[in-house]
Every structure is written in C-alpha cells, then in structure tokens.
Amino acid sequence: MNNNNNKVCVDLIVPSIEERYNVFIPVNKKTIEIIFLLNKAINDMTDGNFPMLDSLSLINANDGTVYDTGSTFLENNILNGAKLILL
C-alpha cells in the first residue's frame, strides 16, 4: 500500500548549486538511502554539475540539526513542509 500518507513533502535546499526543490520522500526509508537517491537525481538533473558524493548530510534549515543517516525520516521526525539542506 503506497499512498501519500507514507511520504512527506520537503523543501530541499542545495547550496552548492544554488537550487531548491520540493520533493516527496518516503518516510520509511533510511536517511542514508534518501541522501543517495537525492544525490543521484540532482546529479542527473544538472548533467553532472552536482557530483556524486559519499559524504553528504541532510540538515534541518531551521535549527541546524544534522539528521542521523541510520534512521528513517519518520524516526528523525522529518515532517511535511520541513526545510532541509543537502550538504
């Protein structure tokens, strides 16, 4: 059963390429998996201007919290409308 209740819409800020994206993220995936998928998608969309990196983090834009990559979005309490920075 895959519906919008299993996803959150977040505002993703990518400072290195000066872009912002609204993305739907499944809440039950590990944050490390989401970072990899976001990295790949942005790499594809920018024709490689955003390189594939192993050391990216997701950070709460409001309070600077660096999210635990071993936890899911749900466990990290990432909610609809969250502003996240991909660094």
SETOR-534883 format. One record per residue: x, y, z of N, C-alpha, C, O in turn; residue number from 1; residue in three letters. Coordinates in Angstrom, 1 decimal, decimal comma, padded with zeros to 4 digits, always signed. Example, Ala and Ser with C-alpha at 12.3 -4.5 7.8 and 13.67 -1.06 7.14 Angstrom:
BEGIN
nX  nY  nZ  caX  caY  caZ  cX  cY  cZ  oX  oY  oZ  rovex  gunu
+013,2  -005,7  +007,8  +012,3  -004,5  +007,8  +013,2  -003,3  +007,8  +014,2  -003,3  +008,5  1  ALA .
+012,8  -002,2  +007,1  +013,7  -001,1  +007,1  +012,9  +000,0  +007,9  +013,4  +001,1  +008,0  2  SER .
This chain:
BEGIN
nX  nY  nZ  caX  caY  caZ  cX  cY  cZ  oX  oY  oZ  rovex  gunu
+000,8  -001,2  +000,0  +000,0  +000,0  +000,0  +000,9  +001,2  +000,0  +001,5  +001,5  +001,0  1  MET .
+000,9  +001,9  -001,1  +001,8  +003,1  -001,2  +000,9  +004,3  -001,5  +000,5  +004,5  -002,7  2  ASN .
+000,7  +005,2  -000,5  -000,1  +006,4  -000,7  +000,7  +007,6  -000,1  +001,8  +007,4  +000,4  3  ASN .
+000,1  +008,8  -000,2  +000,7  +010,0  +000,2  +000,9  +010,0  +001,7  +001,7  +010,8  +002,2  4  ASN .
+000,2  +009,1  +002,5  +000,5  +009,1  +003,9  +001,8  +008,5  +004,3  +002,3  +008,7  +005,4  5  ASN .
+002,5  +007,8  +003,3  +003,8  +007,2  +003,5  +004,9  +008,2  +003,1  +006,1  +007,8  +003,1  6  ASN .
+004,5  +009,4  +002,7  +005,5  +010,3  +002,2  +005,4  +011,7  +002,8  +004,3  +012,1  +003,3  7  LYS .
+006,4  +012,5  +002,9  +006,4  +013,9  +003,3  +006,9  +014,7  +002,2  +007,8  +014,3  +001,4  8  VAL .
+006,4  +015,9  +002,1  +006,9  +016,9  +001,1  +007,8  +017,8  +001,8  +007,4  +018,5  +002,7  9  CYS .
+009,0  +017,9  +001,3  +010,0  +018,8  +002,0  +010,6  +019,8  +001,0  +010,6  +019,5  -000,2  10  VAL .
+011,1  +020,9  +001,5  +011,7  +021,9  +000,7  +013,2  +021,6  +000,9  +013,8  +021,8  +001,9  11  ASP .
+013,8  +021,1  -000,2  +015,2  +020,8  -000,2  +016,1  +021,9  -000,8  +015,9  +022,3  -001,9  12  LEU .
+017,0  +022,4  +000,0  +017,9  +023,4  -000,4  +019,3  +022,8  -000,7  +019,8  +022,1  +000,1  13  ILE .
+019,8  +023,1  -001,9  +021,1  +022,6  -002,3  +022,1  +023,8  -002,6  +022,1  +024,3  -003,7  14  VAL .
+022,8  +024,3  -001,5  +023,5  +025,5  -001,6  +024,6  +025,4  -002,7  +024,9  +026,5  -003,4  15  PRO .
+025,3  +024,3  -002,9  +026,4  +024,2  -003,8  +026,0  +024,5  -005,3  +026,9  +024,9  -006,1  16  SER .
+024,7  +024,3  -005,6  +024,3  +024,6  -007,0  +023,2  +025,7  -007,0  +022,6  +026,0  -008,0  17  ILE .
+023,0  +026,3  -005,8  +022,0  +027,4  -005,6  +020,6  +027,0  -006,2  +020,0  +027,8  -006,9  18  GLU .
+020,2  +025,8  -005,8  +018,9  +025,4  -006,2  +018,0  +025,0  -005,0  +018,5  +024,7  -003,9  19  GLU .
+016,7  +025,0  -005,2  +015,7  +024,5  -004,2  +014,8  +023,5  -004,9  +014,4  +023,8  -006,1  20  ARG .
+014,4  +022,5  -004,3  +013,4  +021,5  -004,8  +012,4  +021,2  -003,8  +012,7  +021,1  -002,6  21  TYR .
+011,1  +021,0  -004,3  +010,1  +020,4  -003,4  +010,0  +019,0  -003,8  +009,8  +018,6  -004,9  22  ASN .
+010,3  +018,1  -002,8  +010,3  +016,7  -003,1  +009,5  +015,9  -002,1  +009,4  +016,2  -000,9  23  VAL .
+008,9  +014,8  -002,6  +008,2  +013,8  -001,8  +009,1  +012,7  -001,4  +009,8  +012,1  -002,3  24  PHE .
+009,3  +012,5  -000,1  +010,2  +011,5  +000,4  +009,4  +010,4  +001,2  +008,6  +010,8  +002,0  25  ILE .
+009,7  +009,1  +000,9  +009,1  +008,1  +001,7  +009,6  +008,1  +003,1  +010,8  +008,1  +003,3  26  PRO .
+008,7  +008,1  +004,1  +009,1  +008,2  +005,5  +009,8  +007,0  +006,1  +010,4  +007,0  +007,1  27  VAL .
+009,6  +005,8  +005,4  +010,1  +004,6  +006,0  +011,4  +004,2  +005,4  +011,9  +003,1  +005,8  28  ASN .
+012,1  +005,0  +004,6  +013,4  +004,7  +004,1  +014,5  +005,3  +005,0  +014,2  +006,3  +005,6  29  LYS .
+015,6  +004,7  +005,1  +016,7  +005,2  +005,9  +017,2  +006,5  +005,3  +017,2  +006,6  +004,0  30  LYS .
+017,6  +007,4  +006,1  +018,0  +008,8  +005,6  +019,2  +008,6  +004,7  +019,3  +009,4  +003,7  31  THR .
+020,1  +007,7  +004,9  +021,3  +007,5  +004,1  +020,8  +007,1  +002,6  +021,4  +007,5  +001,7  32  ILE .
+019,8  +006,3  +002,5  +019,2  +005,9  +001,2  +018,6  +007,1  +000,5  +018,8  +007,3  -000,7  33  GLU .
+017,9  +007,9  +001,3  +017,3  +009,1  +000,7  +018,4  +010,1  +000,2  +018,3  +010,6  -000,9  34  ILE .
+019,5  +010,2  +001,0  +020,6  +011,1  +000,5  +021,1  +010,6  -000,8  +021,4  +011,4  -001,7  35  ILE .
+021,3  +009,3  -000,9  +021,9  +008,7  -002,1  +020,9  +009,0  -003,3  +021,4  +009,4  -004,4  36  PHE .
+019,6  +008,7  -003,1  +018,7  +008,9  -004,2  +018,6  +010,4  -004,6  +018,5  +010,7  -005,8  37  LEU .
+018,6  +011,3  -003,6  +018,6  +012,7  -003,9  +019,8  +013,1  -004,7  +019,8  +013,9  -005,7  38  LEU .
+021,0  +012,6  -004,2  +022,3  +012,9  -004,9  +022,2  +012,5  -006,3  +022,6  +013,2  -007,2  39  ASN .
+021,7  +011,3  -006,6  +021,7  +010,7  -008,0  +020,7  +011,6  -008,8  +021,0  +011,9  -009,9  40  LYS .
+019,5  +011,9  -008,3  +018,5  +012,6  -009,0  +019,0  +014,0  -009,4  +018,9  +014,5  -010,5  41  ALA .
+019,6  +014,7  -008,4  +020,1  +016,0  -008,7  +021,3  +016,0  -009,6  +021,5  +016,9  -010,5  42  ILE .
+022,2  +015,0  -009,5  +023,3  +014,8  -010,5  +022,7  +014,6  -011,9  +023,3  +015,2  -012,8  43  ASN .
+021,7  +013,8  -012,0  +021,1  +013,6  -013,4  +020,4  +014,9  -013,9  +020,6  +015,2  -015,1  44  ASP .
+019,7  +015,6  -013,0  +019,0  +016,8  -013,5  +020,0  +017,9  -013,8  +019,6  +018,8  -014,7  45  MET .
+021,2  +017,9  -013,2  +022,1  +019,0  -013,5  +023,2  +018,6  -014,5  +024,2  +019,3  -014,6  46  THR .
+023,0  +017,5  -015,2  +024,0  +017,0  -016,1  +025,4  +016,9  -015,5  +026,4  +017,2  -016,1  47  ASP .
+025,4  +016,4  -014,2  +026,7  +016,2  -013,5  +027,3  +017,4  -012,8  +028,3  +017,3  -012,2  48  GLY .
+026,6  +018,5  -012,8  +027,1  +019,7  -012,1  +027,0  +019,5  -010,6  +027,8  +020,2  -009,9  49  ASN .
+026,2  +018,6  -010,1  +026,2  +018,2  -008,7  +026,7  +016,8  -008,6  +026,0  +015,9  -008,9  50  PHE .
+028,0  +016,7  -008,2  +028,7  +015,4  -008,3  +028,1  +014,4  -007,3  +027,5  +014,7  -006,3  51  PRO .
+028,3  +013,1  -007,6  +028,0  +012,0  -006,7  +029,0  +012,1  -005,6  +030,2  +012,0  -005,8  52  MET .
+028,6  +012,2  -004,3  +029,5  +012,3  -003,2  +029,1  +011,3  -002,1  +027,9  +011,0  -001,9  53  LEU .
+030,0  +010,8  -001,4  +029,8  +009,8  -000,3  +029,6  +010,5  +001,1  +029,2  +009,9  +002,0  54  ASP .
+029,8  +011,8  +001,1  +029,9  +012,5  +002,4  +028,8  +013,5  +002,6  +029,0  +014,5  +003,3  55  SER .
+027,6  +013,4  +002,0  +026,6  +014,3  +002,1  +025,8  +014,1  +003,4  +025,7  +013,0  +003,9  56  LEU .
+025,2  +015,2  +003,9  +024,4  +015,2  +005,1  +023,1  +015,9  +004,8  +023,0  +016,8  +003,9  57  SER .
+022,0  +015,6  +005,5  +020,8  +016,3  +005,5  +020,7  +017,1  +006,8  +020,9  +016,5  +007,9  58  LEU .
+020,5  +018,4  +006,7  +020,5  +019,3  +007,9  +019,2  +020,0  +007,9  +018,6  +020,5  +006,9  59  ILE .
+018,6  +020,2  +009,1  +017,4  +021,0  +009,3  +017,8  +022,5  +009,1  +018,6  +023,0  +009,9  60  ASN .
+017,1  +023,1  +008,2  +017,5  +024,5  +007,9  +017,1  +025,5  +009,0  +017,6  +026,6  +009,1  61  ALA .
+016,1  +025,1  +009,8  +015,7  +026,0  +010,9  +016,6  +026,0  +012,1  +016,8  +027,0  +012,8  62  ASN .
+017,1  +024,8  +012,5  +017,8  +024,7  +013,8  +019,2  +024,1  +013,6  +019,9  +024,0  +014,6  63  ASP .
+019,6  +023,7  +012,4  +021,0  +023,2  +012,2  +021,2  +021,7  +012,6  +022,3  +021,2  +012,5  64  GLY .
+020,1  +021,0  +013,0  +020,2  +019,6  +013,3  +020,7  +018,8  +012,1  +020,1  +018,9  +011,0  65  THR .
+021,8  +018,0  +012,3  +022,2  +017,1  +011,3  +021,5  +015,8  +011,6  +021,6  +015,2  +012,7  66  VAL .
+020,7  +015,3  +010,6  +019,9  +014,1  +010,8  +020,8  +012,8  +010,8  +021,7  +012,7  +010,0  67  TYR .
+020,4  +011,9  +011,6  +021,0  +010,6  +011,7  +020,8  +009,8  +010,5  +019,6  +009,5  +010,1  68  ASP .
+021,8  +009,4  +009,7  +021,7  +008,7  +008,4  +021,2  +007,3  +008,6  +020,7  +006,7  +007,7  69  THR .
+021,4  +006,7  +009,8  +020,9  +005,4  +010,1  +019,4  +005,2  +010,4  +018,9  +004,1  +010,6  70  GLY .
+018,8  +006,4  +010,6  +017,4  +006,4  +011,0  +016,5  +006,7  +009,8  +017,0  +007,3  +008,8  71  SER .
+015,2  +006,4  +009,9  +014,3  +006,7  +008,8  +013,9  +008,2  +009,0  +014,1  +008,8  +010,0  72  THR .
+013,2  +008,7  +007,9  +012,7  +010,1  +008,0  +011,7  +010,1  +009,2  +011,7  +011,1  +009,9  73  PHE .
+010,9  +009,1  +009,4  +009,9  +009,1  +010,5  +010,6  +009,1  +011,8  +010,2  +009,9  +012,7  74  LEU .
+011,7  +008,3  +012,0  +012,4  +008,3  +013,2  +013,2  +009,6  +013,5  +013,4  +010,0  +014,6  75  GLU .
+013,5  +010,3  +012,4  +014,2  +011,6  +012,5  +013,2  +012,7  +012,7  +013,6  +013,9  +012,8  76  ASN .
+011,9  +012,4  +012,7  +010,8  +013,3  +012,9  +010,8  +014,4  +011,9  +010,6  +015,6  +012,1  77  ASN .
+011,1  +014,0  +010,6  +011,0  +015,0  +009,5  +009,6  +015,0  +009,0  +009,0  +013,9  +008,6  78  ILE .
+009,0  +016,1  +009,0  +007,5  +016,3  +008,7  +007,3  +017,0  +007,5  +008,2  +017,6  +006,9  79  LEU .
+006,0  +017,0  +007,0  +005,6  +017,8  +005,8  +006,0  +019,2  +006,0  +005,9  +019,8  +007,1  80  ASN .
+006,6  +019,8  +004,9  +007,0  +021,2  +005,0  +008,3  +021,5  +005,6  +008,8  +022,7  +005,6  81  GLY .
+009,0  +020,5  +006,0  +010,4  +020,7  +006,6  +011,3  +021,3  +005,6  +011,2  +021,0  +004,4  82  ALA .
+012,2  +022,2  +006,0  +013,2  +022,8  +005,2  +014,5  +022,1  +005,5  +015,0  +022,1  +006,6  83  LYS .
+015,0  +021,4  +004,4  +016,3  +020,6  +004,6  +017,4  +021,1  +003,7  +017,1  +021,6  +002,6  84  LEU .
+018,6  +021,0  +004,2  +019,7  +021,4  +003,4  +020,5  +020,2  +003,1  +020,8  +019,4  +004,0  85  ILE .
+020,9  +020,0  +001,8  +021,7  +018,9  +001,4  +023,1  +019,4  +001,2  +023,4  +020,2  +000,3  86  LEU .
+024,0  +019,0  +002,1  +025,4  +019,5  +002,1  +026,4  +018,3  +002,1  +027,6  +018,5  +002,0  87  LEU .
